[in-house]
Amino acid sequence: MSDRRAVTVRIAGEEHAIRSSAPPEYTRECARLVDERINEIRRRSGLVEGHRAAILAALSITDEFYQAREELERLREQVSARAGDLSRRIDEALASD
């Protein structure tokens, strides 16, 4: 038995039934982001064709995803370096006692 359920969302003026195992609120929020990005691209560029706006929206969202992933990796490296430094300092302090 599948725990996937259909959620109806509106993207670029069209209704879509999305089947997902994610909570309906999450699916709606994802659809809202896509819809907002398509509308933003249409406003900024004057682009009327839905499929082109959708492609540009997908590229924009993907770019944000890659930038966030790079930032996350950079922060993980910083935390790891700081934790290593702190561990070394604690070991040194304990050894000097």
Secondary structure in CASP SS format (residue, H / E / C, confidence):
PFRMAT SS
TARGET T0000
AUTHOR 0000-0000-0000
METHOD secondary structure of the structure
MODEL  1
M C 1.00
S C 1.00
D C 1.00
R C 1.00
R E 1.00
A E 1.00
V E 1.00
T E 1.00
V E 1.00
R E 1.00
I E 1.00
A C 1.00
G C 1.00
E E 1.00
E E 1.00
H E 1.00
A E 1.00
I E 1.00
R E 1.00
S E 1.00
S C 1.00
A C 1.00
P C 1.00
P H 1.00
E H 1.00
Y H 1.00
T H 1.00
R H 1.00
E H 1.00
C H 1.00
A H 1.00
R H 1.00
L H 1.00
V H 1.00
D H 1.00
E H 1.00
R H 1.00
I H 1.00
N H 1.00
E H 1.00
I H 1.00
R H 1.00
R H 1.00
R H 1.00
S H 1.00
G C 1.00
L C 1.00
V C 1.00
E C 1.00
G H 1.00
H H 1.00
R H 1.00
A H 1.00
A H 1.00
I H 1.00
L H 1.00
A H 1.00
A H 1.00
L H 1.00
S H 1.00
I H 1.00
T H 1.00
D H 1.00
E H 1.00
F H 1.00
Y H 1.00
Q H 1.00
A H 1.00
R H 1.00
E H 1.00
E H 1.00
L H 1.00
E H 1.00
R H 1.00
L H 1.00
R H 1.00
E H 1.00
Q H 1.00
V H 1.00
S H 1.00
A H 1.00
R H 1.00
A H 1.00
G H 1.00
D H 1.00
L H 1.00
S H 1.00
R H 1.00
R H 1.00
I H 1.00
D H 1.00
E H 1.00
A H 1.00
L H 1.00
A H 1.00
S C 1.00
D C 1.00
END
